Amino acid sequence: MSKPTIHTFIVQGDIKMPVRKLNINGETFYQWGSSGKMYKKREDAERQGYAIEQQGYKKKPKPSRRGT
């Protein structure tokens, strides 16, 4: 099974909404992020992502790689 394609919606150089396009049993779905509800319309997944970000969602910072 192939990996799902990840599409991003870019606004003024910032990645705002990582929307994934999923094909499951021949049907196409869209999902914001790597988990959560799957939608038939991309706009619905983007709307969910916008709502999540408005409530204060921020990406987790990458862990620093200090000497071990």
ZIGI-V742406 format. One record per residue. N is the residue number from 0. RES is the residue in three letters. SS is DSSP state (H for helix, E for strand, - for the rest). Layout:
[[N,RES,SS] [N,RES,SS]]
This chain:
[[0,MET,-] [1,SER,-] [2,LYS,-] [3,PRO,-] [4,THR,E] [5,ILE,E] [6,HIS,E] [7,THR,E] [8,PHE,E] [9,ILE,E] [10,VAL,E] [11,GLN,-] [12,GLY,-] [13,ASP,E] [14,ILE,E] [15,LYS,E] [16,MET,E] [17,PRO,E] [18,VAL,E] [19,ARG,E] [20,LYS,E] [21,LEU,E] [22,ASN,E] [23,ILE,E] [24,ASN,-] [25,GLY,-] [26,GLU,E] [27,THR,E] [28,PHE,E] [29,TYR,E] [30,GLN,E] [31,TRP,E] [32,GLY,-] [33,SER,-] [34,SER,-] [35,GLY,-] [36,LYS,-] [37,MET,E] [38,TYR,E] [39,LYS,-] [40,LYS,-] [41,ARG,H] [42,GLU,H] [43,ASP,H] [44,ALA,H] [45,GLU,H] [46,ARG,H] [47,GLN,H] [48,GLY,H] [49,TYR,H] [50,ALA,H] [51,ILE,H] [52,GLU,H] [53,GLN,H] [54,GLN,-] [55,GLY,-] [56,TYR,-] [57,LYS,-] [58,LYS,-] [59,LYS,-] [60,PRO,-] [61,LYS,-] [62,PRO,-] [63,SER,-] [64,ARG,-] [65,ARG,-] [66,GLY,-] [67,THR,-]]
